[in-house]
Amino acid sequence: MSLYLENVIEATNRKNSNEPEFLQAVEEVLATIKPVVDAHPEYEKIALLERMIEPERIVSFRVPWVNDEGKVVVNRGYRVQFSSLIGPYKGGLRFHPSVNQSIMKFLGFEQIFKNALTGLPIGGAKGGSDFDPKGKSDNEIMRFCQSFMTELYRHIGQDVDVPAGDIGVGSREIGYLFGQYKRIKNAYEGGVLTGKDVCYGGSLARTEATGYGLIFFMREMLKAHGNSLEGKTVTISGSGNVAIYACQKAFAYGAKVVAMSDSNGCVYDENGIDLELIKQIKEVERGRISEYLKTHPHAQYIERTDEDSPVWKIKTDIALPCATQNELTLNSAKALVENGVIAVGEGANMPCTIEATNYLLEHGVLVAPAKAANAGGVATSAIEMSQNSMRFYYTFEEVEEKLDRIMVNIFNACKEASDTYGCCGNYVAGANIAAFRKLAKAMKAQGVV
């Protein structure tokens, strides 16, 4: 690694020593872009890397709200506006007890590169709160969202920063957030939030987009290596939005999904997962995945007992981590390799640890990195923004066709970068290099800001 890169990593570690997730995300990118940095010594003079890894703005605020018992509860809210180099800040909101500044910065940093890969004019941001929607009534969630937006509204706008959903933030939460924004601003700014319901400005296919995009990227990656999804066995971690629609599209391409999970354990159904039942349990009843066995007693439920999800111990051709960050550890990677996995597609943000990713690549496993494979959601959010600007709706088929084309272009960009810089077949490096080149060019063009 060049001296410049080493100095930047050392300084970043020193300044952010209490933010492990952010440091992991930065290290993963910087370790792969060495060929580009070596070819451009002028980057050091203009502190290009230092500026790229420092957020343009971090907003932290309290969120007081009243629960159903009349007690005031206080949570913490965040918005990390990381980069507006190529468009307004764009990235989701996450409501989960694990949310802290490190996780917000890591997600925002990842979002810069992901959004650059889409080819669309959107910058990178992320936000959220340590509020947990689980177990809360609709009225409690509404009151929290209204309090959250009462502060957030002053930092966002359809030409400034456009939040969307993430873990814990679905169409219900987006609706409450949008209603409060509209009430405060006394204006209908449809493009200020994405992931809206279609009845008030949302886009068809947005719900399916991240999961579909993951499978489109996987299809292209396998095709480039003379393979396909047809007849393959697939295991998926998670049972939320990304996991459900990745499962649906995998089935459509002739694969058989045999396992899905939640935080408590996983269900294995050798006949193929009953996706409609998973939707009923998770999207309607908001229950645990173990309830699958009530309807399908032939299936197997494997309880989680440690940090490694049991879903990765099931023999599979393709593994799709679609739950959360660092869920696929080195131990899990070793189990997958031992069972003959040929490809891993990251549906969640940074779901593989660095050690797991390196182990998979060293053993010839194709890895579709989150920055690329997970980009379908934000790409379709950008399509939603354009529809809001035009006051016009595309059909489901039109949006899916545009999404498919974007994911093909993302794969081609990753492949071209990996081929050009001598890491053929390493799409982790390819995604980082392709995005970094675009961002670096924009940063140089805009001067020292």
Helices and strands as residue ranges (DSSP letters): H 3-15, H 20-30, H 34-38, H 42-45, H 48-52, E 57-66, E 72-83, E 89-95, H 101-117, E 124-129, H 138-152, G 153-155, E 161-165, H 171-185, G 190-192, G 198-200, H 206-224, E 233-237, H 241-252, E 256-262, E 265-268, H 275-279, I 280-284, G 289-291, H 292-295, E 300-303, G 310-313, E 318-321, H 330-338, E 343-345, H 354-362, E 366-368, H 370-373, H 376-390, H 396-420, H 427-445
